[in-house]
């Protein structure tokens, strides 16, 4: 990994920014929107849930995690 990319990743981690598809949003806002959606939908998982968590997992643990 290039030093610039590593620096960028470190800065993002400090800010607590997750990636929700194309729009970067703070972790708290993501969890609030997720919680609100889950409450509105009931117990059924919305179809985007799994892919978004895979995206978060990949960004959080490095692009080669999966």
N, C-alpha and C positions, 0 to 999 in steps of 0.2 A: 504494500500500500504506500502511495506517495505521502510524503510529509505533509503536503498541503491538505490532502484528503483526511489524513489523521487529525490534523489541527481542526479542520472543519467539523469532523465528527465529535471531537472533544468539546468544542464550543457548543454544538447542538445539545450534547449530553448535559452540559452545565445549565443550559437554558430549560432543559426538560421538554424539549420539543420532540413530539412523535410525528410520524408521517401518516396521514389518513388519505390514501390515494395521492392526489396531486396537491392537496392543500395542507400546508404545515400548520399545526395548531398546538397550543400548549396542552400538556398532559391533562390538566384539570378540566379544560373545556372538552377534551375528547371523552373523558370518563363521564362528565355530566351529560353530554349529548347521547352517549351510549346508554347510560342509565335511564334517561328520559325515554329513549326509543324502546328499550326493553320493557319499561313500565307500560308504555302505550300499547305495545304489541302483545303483552301477556308473556306466556312462557315459551312460545315458539321462537326459535332463533330466526332473526331476519336473514335473508339469503346472503347479504354482504358481510355478515359478521366473521365468518371463517376466513375469507380472503383478506379482510382488513387485519385480522390478528396475525395472519401469516406475514403480511407486509410489515407490521410493527415488529414482529419477531425477527424478521430479516434485518431491519434497520437497527434494532436494538442490539442484536448479537453479531452484527457484521453481515455483509451481503452473502457470504459463503456458508452461512449457518445451515441452510437447507439445501 
